[in-house]
Amino acid sequence: MALTLDLIYKNVEVKGAYVTVAVVTLGADKAEMNFSVQTCAEPNCEPLTYVYHATRYDMDGENPFKQAYEYLKTLSEFEGATDC
């Protein structure tokens, strides 16, 4: 599971950047999850960026990774991202 999108990194256009959720941890109350996101120029290369996000976690919903990707797609920085 991953996302792709075009982005600008250090004033260089990166077409088809590869975005993956690397680690998901659930909060003690299992109502929130924290996860790391890495963006690479292509699959299996050194990350260009590595950031953390937090959002609500639905225990009755999809698996945590799927929920993380769905959350990312609601953020303006991932507008236009597609599943791959």
TIKOLVO-33464 format. One record per residue (C-alpha): residue in three letters; x, y, z. Coordinates in steps of 0.1 Angstrom, whole numbers, padded with zeros to 4 digits, always signed. Layout:
<nodes>
alaXYZ...
</nodes>
This chain:
<nodes>
met+0000+0000+0000ala+0013+0034-0009leu+0004+0067-0025thr+0020+0086-0054leu+0019+0123-0062asp+0038+0150-0079leu+0056+0174-0055ile+0083+0200-0052tyr+0113+0190-0031lys+0140+0217-0025asn+0128+0235-0056val+0130+0204-0078glu+0099+0188-0093val+0095+0152-0084lys+0069+0134-0105gly+0053+0103-0091ala+0069+0106-0056tyr+0062+0074-0036val+0046+0080-0001thr+0045+0052+0024val+0032+0048+0060ala+0062+0033+0078val+0050+0028+0114val+0017+0030+0132thr+0013+0030+0169leu-0020+0032+0188gly-0025+0054+0218ala-0032+0038+0252asp-0069+0043+0248lys-0069+0030+0212ala-0088+0061+0201glu-0058+0078+0185met-0030+0066+0163asn+0004+0081+0155phe+0022+0072+0123ser+0053+0080+0103val+0052+0089+0066gln+0082+0087+0043thr+0083+0102+0008cys+0108+0089-0017ala+0115+0099-0053glu+0107+0062-0063pro+0100+0029-0045asn+0129+0015-0024cys+0151+0045-0023glu+0163+0069+0005pro+0135+0090+0019leu+0133+0127+0008thr+0111+0134+0038tyr+0101+0116+0070val+0073+0132+0091tyr+0049+0121+0118his+0011+0125+0119ala-0016+0117+0144thr-0053+0111+0139arg-0083+0094+0154tyr-0084+0056+0152asp-0116+0037+0146met-0113+0002+0161asp-0143-0009+0141gly-0129+0005+0108glu-0103-0007+0084asn-0068-0017+0095pro-0047+0011+0109phe-0025+0014+0078lys-0055+0018+0056gln-0069+0044+0080ala-0036+0063+0079tyr-0036+0064+0041glu-0072+0076+0040tyr-0063+0103+0065leu-0034+0115+0045lys-0056+0119+0014thr-0077+0145+0034leu-0046+0168+0039ser-0039+0196+0014glu-0002+0185+0010phe-0015+0151-0004glu-0042+0166-0026gly-0042+0146-0059ala-0024+0116-0044thr-0034+0083-0058asp-0033+0048-0044cys-0007+0025-0059
</nodes>
